[in-house]
Amino acid sequence: MTSSAHVTLRGVTKVFPASDGGPGVHALGPIDIDIRKGEFFAVVGPSGCGKSTMLELLAGLTTPTEGEIEFEGKPIRDIPEGVGVVFQEDACFPWLSVEGNVAFGLRRSNLSADEKARKVAAVIKMMGLSEFSGTYPAQLSGGMRQRVCIARTLVVEPRLILLDEPFGALDQQTRLLMGDEVLRLWRETGATVFLITHALDEAAMLADRIGVMSARPGTLIDVVETKWPADRDSRIVERENFGALTSRLWKSLRDESMKTMGRMGI
């Protein structure tokens, strides 16, 4: 593990056993990568390449078949302290208000009721949801519900934030604006962010580095450094070299995507 690495994967593979006793499915790996402390790292790849499996491994939701994963120098054996996850699905609890949803993230905390209330209010304000704190999810737009899910993750002050296609269900304009929000939160919190996405433009806008994965079993076939300034926002897509960056990603992915389609008989 290098001195600047926050997360390290070494020789990581994942094979899912077959239910009928036959050969298992080699879903991922081997993967070797260092993710730097405070970095925004995105992963793109064809469907079924193991992107979500990699995120689940980092979250401690499953274990590698081979290899080792470390977070802050310690092996990940189960769900590690200091890691927060935001999933693609709308994970708001419909029976709880915005405030209740965010407070749910602190349900196991030993903080006093006053301290919990202060932290919840601060995160709700950070997400621009203060005037909706008593509102229920059914009364919010998709983008606002996703803000609530992000707030519920942020309230526990994670040092590593895992984003599993959090904007997949949103329209393109909302995705760009939510990207601005995530970049702002990344700068304010100083957390390391790991994003998986199918959207090449989203990865190119948000990330410091982008890992490109092969068709299953997913391995890293390219790691692209964007060299964007930390204070970037969605206006970065207007730059001439933004198109060159997304073109490079697609050039790496096209053949791998075709392999996946061939397996699916498309």
Secondary structure as UniProt FT lines:
FT   TURN            3..4
FT   STRAND          5..16
FT   TURN            19..20
FT   STRAND          25..36
FT   TURN            37..38
FT   STRAND          40..44
FT   TURN            47..48
FT   HELIX           51..58
FT   TURN            59..60
FT   STRAND          66..71
FT   TURN            72..73
FT   STRAND          74..75
FT   TURN            81..82
FT   STRAND          83..86
FT   TURN            94..95
FT   HELIX           98..104
FT   TURN            105..108
FT   HELIX           113..126
FT   TURN            127..128
FT   HELIX           130..132
FT   TURN            133..134
FT   HELIX           137..139
FT   HELIX           142..154
FT   TURN            155..156
FT   STRAND          160..164
FT   TURN            166..169
FT   HELIX           172..189
FT   STRAND          192..196
FT   HELIX           200..206
FT   STRAND          209..213
FT   STRAND          220..225
FT   TURN            230..231
FT   HELIX           234..238
FT   HELIX           240..263
FT   TURN            264..265
//
